[in-house]
């Protein structure tokens, strides 16, 4: 990994950049407005950068005593190099520092790369939401996963 790689809080000026990253790298990306809405209380977001270039992000929502992972993205040219893991480990440390010890998420059943990453990070299956996500031919199920942080 480059020594120029660093993680920092998402700033308002990053919104167009993360929206463009999502559009480039995701099938059903969030709009710029949705990212803007994540600048409100209880949402927390970080970006991962190479020097000053943002190439990934993670966004969570803190609810009661746990955290929900809402969105994570690494630009395709940086994928498979450990950056998603680095970003998630950073997130886990931040969650612990806030006194939270559980993180949950929903992921498309067809997103095998993300599911493999989440299993490797220690997440377990806890449920299924039928027809949760829009898909080209109707709807797609979401796998619900959870991780207890020690």
Number of C-alpha atoms within 10 A of each C-alpha: 8 7 7 10 15 15 17 13 13 20 12 12 8 17 19 15 16 25 19 16 20 23 15 13 15 14 11 13 15 15 16 16 11 12 19 15 11 19 16 10 9 12 17 21 21 20 23 24 17 16 11 10 12 21 21 25 26 22 20 22 20 17 11 8 11 17 23 17 23 17 18 18 22 24 18 13 9 13 13 11 10 12 20 22 15 14 21 17 13 14 21 20 12 13 20 13 10 12 10 20 16 17 22 20 20 22 23 20 16 12 11 11 9 16 20 11 14 20 14 11 13 12 20 17 16 12 12 16 15 11 13 15 16 13 13 8 6 8 12 18 18 20 21 18 21 21 20 13 14 8
